[in-house]
Each structure stands twice: as C-alpha cells, then as structure tokens.
C-alpha cells in the first residue's frame, strides 16, 4: 500500500511537470511576435513639369532628404523588429532551456524513483528470503525436536517394557519359589506324618510283642497255677486289651484330632500366607504401577520442559544469530557504503577541482582586459547553466568595485559558453545549478 502511494506521488509529480511544460509551450506560441509584412514599394509618379534649374535642384534636395528620412525610419523599424525577434528568440531559448531542464529533472526523478523502487524491491526480496530461511530453520528445529521426543518416548517405552518383563519374571520366580516351598512343606509334613505313623505302629508292635512275650513267660512260669487264675488273668488281659485298644483308639483319635488341628492350622497359615502374599503382590503391583505412572508423568513433564527449553533456546539462539548476522551485515554494508561514498566523494572532489580549473582557464582565455583595469581585481559571478554547460544567464553577486571589470567578466563567461560541466547529474545539480564562480584573472 505504501509503495502504491509513493508511485502515485511520483506519477502526480510527473503529470504536473508535463502540464507545466505544455503551458510553457502554449505561452511561447502566444507570445511569439509576428513578423511584419514587408511594405510594397510605392510607385513613383513622374510629373512632367517645367521648372528652372534652382527649383529642380531644391526639389531634388527635398526629395533626397525625404528619402533619407524614410530610409532611416525604415532602418529604425527594422532594427526594432530585429530587437523584438531577438527578444522573442531569447524568450523561446529560455523556454526551451527550461523545458530541457524540466525534462532532465523529470528523467532524473524518474530514474531516482526507479532506483528507489528497485532498492525497495531488493530489500523486500531480501527480507522475504530471511523470513523464509527463518521459517525453514524453525520447521527443521521443530522436526528435530519431534524426532528427539519420539526417540525418547520409544526409549522410555522400551525401558518400561524391560522393567515390566523383569518385574513379571521376578514375580513369577517368587510365585514359583512360594509354590516350591509349599510343596516342600507339604512333602515334609507328609513324611513327618508317615514317620510318626510308622513309629506309632512300631511302638504298638513292640508293645504287643513285649506283652506277648511277658504273657508267654507268665504262662510258662505260672502254668501251674490254677485255671481260675488263668481265666481271671485272661479276663484281666481281655479287659487290659480292651483298655489298651480303647487307649490306642483314644490316642489315635487324639492324634487324628491333633493332626487335623495341625493340618487346619497349617492350611490356615498357608491361606493367610497366600492371602498376605497376594495382598503384598497386589500392593506391590499397585505401588509399582503408581511409581511407574509417577515416574512416567515426571519423565513426560521433564521431557516436555526439556523440549520447551530446547525450543526456546533454539529460538533465542536463532534470533541472536539472526540479529548478529543482521548487525554484521548492516555494519559491513555501512562500511562498504561509507567506503564507496568516500571514494565517490574523492572522485567528485577531484573531478570538481579539475572542472573548476578548466572553467577558470576557459573563462580567462575568453576575457578581454579593459584598458584601465587595475591589477588584483576580482568578482564573484552567479552563472545559470544547462546540463550541457550552455550559459543561460550570468550576474555579478559580489562586485570588484569596477563596473567595466565586472561587465568584462560577464562577457568572458558568455563568450566561454558552453562551460565544462560534470557528467554526473547529481554533482551537476549540487555544484553547478547555479554555479558561483570567482573570477580572479592573473
């Protein structure tokens, strides 16, 4: 939008300039003096009249005087017309010079506008390229951060899977160990029970054997006793046997009861142990799950924070780098510009000095010293020039005090036209439009 406004302003300026030139052309055409039509020669009528010689001579003298006056008037009229034509030509030349200057100025302004537009376009293209490079760099950093986050996530998943497998393996080993311990305890209890049963059987067999041996011995020793005693003894033995059987039965019942109590206690202990193990396993699993979730959350937060910090750091580094590059580039461009300007200025100064010398030599070479001019006189002249060095006008702005010397200096400037001028339009506009020239002949 700003570029369109600038171009609109230049367009309006160019339009105004063309309208001004058109008005100057019309004004020149209107003010151009018309050339007087040549008068037709008057026909001489000869009257044949008889006069004496004196009268004829007087008439001839009068006619000659009239012709001379008429010729003088005609010459004066022609001189006036020539002066008017010269003034019109001078006005036309001034108008043409003004037109040339206006065209030159318009061309210079158009060229300057084109240069400026080109520079602005180049600057805009440069800025767009910088923005594009910045966006590509940001996109690349974003992709790298995403790849890094993806790799970290995969690594984290891998670590979690390995931990989970390890935990499951440990749990399975623990369960297998518990099962093995339970089986060993059951086998041990079974073996102890079998051993106790075998020991009780052996004790019962030994007791029965001892009793049988004692009975046989008693029978052998007391065989001679009475059958009544034997009967009583048999009865007593039967009662004792019944008592022993009852005792053995009571002992077996007590033993079975103890075994059942022991078994129930063992089963209860095993169940309690299994319940505790299951509860511990559940608690451990819950705890591990909570720890894993907490750890995963902390890791994700840490990764997000690291990612944000990395992005912020990358952004800050990119901005700092871009800023440093822009500063370095601006500094280099400023140095290059200053160097170019210094070189251009030195060249322009040298060219200007050489042109001033040439101009002085040319004007001094065209100067005709007045007969009574004093030595050491000098004056300052303001000279208006066209782009090719043609003198439009010259006037003394600081007099020498001698009017004839000042006039001779102006005549010298006009005779020296066209004066040497720089080819550089900007230098010409700065130093030669108008030109302040110090005329100091030696």
DADAKA-V599661 format. One record per helix or strand. SS is the DSSP state (A for helix, B for strand). FROM is the first residue (numbers start at 1). LEN is the number of residues. Records with the same first field share a line. If there is no record, write none. Layout:
# DADAKA-V599661
SS->FROM-LEN + FROM-LEN
This chain:
# DADAKA-V599661
A->2-30 + 53-169 + 227-139 + 403-13 + 425-7
B->379-7 + 391-8 + 435-5
